[in-house]
Amino acid sequence: MPTLQFKGKNIIWNHHLSVPYHTLEEVDELNFQPEKANGNLIVEGDNLLALKALLPHYAGKVKCIFIDPLYNTGNDVEEGKSWVYSDNVNSPLLKEWFGKEVSRDDLTRHDKWLCMMVPRLKLLRELLHDDGAIFITIDDNEYASLKAIMDEIFNEENLVANIVWQARKSVQNDTDISVNHNYVLVYAKNRRQTERRLKASNADKWYQMPGFVFKPLLLDKSKFSNPDNDPRGLWKADPFDAPNVRENLTYPIINPSTGKKYLPPKGRHWRTEEDNFKKLLKENRVLFGRKGESGPQLKVFWDEKKEYGEIETSWWGEGSAEIYLNEDIDYDTAQEWTNYGTTTQGSKLLQSMFNSEKVFNNPKPVELLINIIRQSANRDDIILDSFAGSGTTMHAVMELNKEDGGQRQCIMVQMTEATPKEPDKNICKDVTRERVKRAIEKYGYDSGFWYLRVGIPIDAETMLAGELPTYNQFAEYVYYLCTGDSLKEKQAINEKTYYVGKQGSSVIYLVYKQNFEELTHMALNLDLAEEISARHPQKRLIIYAPACFLEEEYMRDKSIEYVGIPYNLFRRAGE
């Protein structure tokens, strides 16, 4: 597979591994109706640090990721969306980029954008559920580059679609052609390779099969009619031929009214063998055009096909279908045809919520996000947006939950975008959070959210400086570092006994206090080891502690593995 080369690629390709884990600190005064939050989180801070901080809690759990990154048009400075490369990478080349606005005249602007995106995309992939998918809006400025690195990170066989979205309807008169579309690039963590089409032969298992697949559209009832009063109800005429050439499916068909003989078009064959064709003809399931004077067509009945839906297309614009087929869809109440919204609609809605004030450029419309979430997530799944901007994603999640009684959770990450010129600027607090709060109040959503900030790094340097995470924060990170999974039984964490959790035949302990003076005197000693071993006979014990006073032979006999903190914290047990 061809790969894209760019400045800094070899430096940042695995940079996500060296990004330190950080705590996530609750900001009580910025929570809103937290008793109704149902897992909704707004996280303020650099999204690279925030995504790494979310890993111990949500690795492999997020069903749908939507991101709307900077399009890197080169006009970002003029448009009030200037950006600088600011990731803390230990490289002379990348350090030269720090603090410099990226403009159209910057010959390395595409390299900088790619160096910014790659580590974030790698962390996003780790957060995705095995059956999850990521949707990325982008335009022509970085589409080709994005497609190339997505093929590398997600693998090209996991490309689901490059969807063309009608982002605006108005015509731009200052150029030779008005570009009215953006792209929605869709990749799965694991794309279903077979049985992608829902049909009678797999309907009993299709929804439960592994791998991401696009849901079929709700069948458009307006395409069906019953001009001949067929007692079987509404029907439509489909072609009787199909792709490829097979000898047993190639035979002459005679129009009974005109006597004209028909063969399949070149490169195609009939849909069924001749004996079955005769059976269908006898059952009045074959017709020959509206006047009975053309080639064969197949009658397709609404009642027989509605549960299988129809195929989605790669055009999302006015008149496209928005409702997707689900096992529990109600055909009688579902609205079948609508549009996907435009940036103009997104801007008008946002301004109406902020008393006509323009607080954010080009916000995505709620309709687009509703469609994406319907397509990719079930009613109790987790949705993540790490370029949250105006907060459209959580707005869409709340609207869907109100509509169908779902319990979807939404996590949004947004930086403050403060600059030396505007040190008090805080997009996350003043736009993202405020928009969601106003949406809850205006539309009566039975919802709320927790507001978190990226806190201190959990690394040796920070801990030795006396900045320590809480026991529970540290315990969740230790569990993830040890197992690669998020801790499910968080209520079982016990600071008094140092118990963290278990996985398979392994049990994990953390000997730790959020007090630097006490921590310097703590160790895994014989009394503590005997106490822990007695609780878990025949188990592999992985114990994190500042020091260890046990002999190696004793540890082998008791199946104890010691990991020193903070220096050996990030070594996986067993390495």
Residue, then its C-alpha position, 0 to 999 in steps of 0.5 A: m500500500p502506498t504511504l504518505q511521507f511528510k516532515g516529522k512523520n518518523i518523529i510523531w508516528n508513535h508520539h501518542l505512546s509518550v504522551p503522559y497520562h493526566t488526571l481529569e478534574e471535576v469543576d463543580e461550579l461548571n457542572f449542569q444538572p449532574e444528577k441527569a448527566n447519564g455519563n455526559l462529559i465536557v472536557e476542557g483542555d488540549n484534546l491530545l492530553a484529554l484523549k490519553a486521559l480518557l483511555p483508562h476509562y473508555a478504551g474500546k467502549v466508544k461506538c461512534i466518534f465524530i470530529d470536525p478538525l481544522y480544515n487548514t485552508g491557509n486562510d485560518v488567520e483571516e477567518g479568525k481560526s488561526w492555529v499553531y502547532s503546540d504538541n510537546v514533542n522532543s524534537p528540534l524540528l518540531k520545536e521550531w514550529f511552536g508558537k507560530e501561526v499557520s498561514r497560507d504562506d507557510l510551506t510546511r502547513h500541511d506537514k504541521w497539520l498531519c503532525m497534529m492529527v496523527p497522534r490524535l487519530k491513533l488515540l481515537r482508534e484505541l477508544l473505538h469499540d470493535d464494532g465502532a466507526i469514526f466520521i470526519t468532516i473535511d474539505d479539499n484542502e486536507y482530504a487527500s492527506l487525511k485519506a492517506i493517513m487514515d488508510e495507514i492508521f485504520n487500514e484501507e480495508n476499513l474504509v466504509a465510505n467517502i460521503v459527499w455532504q451538501a454543506r451549503k446551498s447558496v452560490q459563491n459569486d467570487t470565483d469560477i465555481s461554487v464549491n458547495h460540499n464537504y466530505v464525511l470520511v468514514y472508517a470502521k475499526n473493523r469493517r464487516q467483510t461479508e454479509r453487509r446487505l440485510k436480506a431474508s437469508n441473514a435477517d435473523k442474525w444480521y444485527q448481531m454480526p460482528g464488524f461495522v456495517f452501514k444500516p439500510l435506509l428505511l424503504d421509501k414507501s412513496k416509490f411503491s404503488n398498486p396500479d393493477n390492484d394486486p391483492r398483495g398490496l403496494w409494489k414497484a418494478d425492479p430490473f429483471d437482470a443482474p450483474n455478471v454472466r452465468e450460462n444457467l441464467t442466460y435464456p430468451i424471454i418472450n414478451p407474451s403480448t408482443g412476441k418479442k424475444y429478450l436476452p439479458p443486456k451485455g455483461r449481465h444475466w437474468r435474476t433467476e433460472e428459467d423454471n423459476f422465471k416461469k413460476l414468477l410469470k404465472e404468479n403475476r410477479v413479472l411485468f413487461g413495462r407499463k403498457g406490456e410492450s417492453g422487456p421483463q421487470l420484477k414486481v417487488f412488494w412493499d410488505e415483503k421488502k420493508e424489513y430489509g430496507e434499501i442501500e444508503t448512498s454516498w450523497w448526503g444532501e437535500g432529499s436524501a433519506e435520514i431514517y435508518l432501519n432498525e430491528d424495532i423501527d416503527y414504519d407508521t410513525a417514522q419520517e422517511w425523507t428529510n435533509y442533512g442540514t447545512t452550515t447555514q442552518g447550523s449557524k442560524l440555530l446557534q445564533s438563535m440560541f445566543n441572542s443573534e450573536k455570532v459566537f462560532n464560525n461554521p458550526k455543524p448542523v444538528e441534523l447532520l450529527i443526528n444522522i451520523i449517530r443514528q447510523s452508527a450507534n444504538r440507544d445506549d452507546i457512547i459518542l465522542d467528539s474531540f473537536a467539540g467546537s460549538g457543542t453540536t454533537m451533545h445537542a444532537v445526542m440529547e435530541l435523539n434521546k428525547e425522540d426515542g427514549g435512548q440513554r446515549q452518552c456523549i463525551m466532548v473535548q474542547m480546548t480554551e483557544a486562549t492566546p497571549k492576546e486573549p488570555d481569558k478566552n475559553i471556547c469550551k466554557d463560554v461556547t461549548r458548555e453554554r450551548v449545551k446548557r441553553a439547549i437543555e433549557k430551551y428544548g426541555y431535554d431531561s439531561g445534564f453534564w459533568y464539566l472536567r478539566v485536564g489536570i496534572p500528568i501522572d508521571a515520575e517527574t510530577m509525582l516526585a515534585g509532590e503533585l499526586p493524583t487521588y487514590n481512585q484516579f491512580a488506581e484506574y490508571v494503574y489498572y489500564l496500564c497493567t491490563g490495557d483495559s478500562l476498569k469496569e468494577k470501579q466501586a470495588i477499589n479499596e484504598k484501605t486494603y490497596y485493592v484495585g481490580k482483577q482480570g482473568s487469573s491476575v489481581i492488581y494492588l496499589v500501595y499508595k497514599q495521596n500524601f507525599e510524606e507518607l508515600t516515601h515511607m510506604a513499601l510492599n513488605l512481608d506482612l502486607a504480602e502475606e495478607i494479600s496472598a491469603r485473600h487470593p490463593q493460586k492467583r497471580l498478584i501484581i502489586y504496585a508500590p514505592a518500594c519492595f522488601l521481599e526476596e525474589e524467591y518468596m515472590r516467585d513462590k507466591s506468584i507476586e510481581y512487583v512494579g515500582i512507582p513512580y519510576n517503573l509505572f509505565r512498564r506493563a506487568g510481566e515485561 
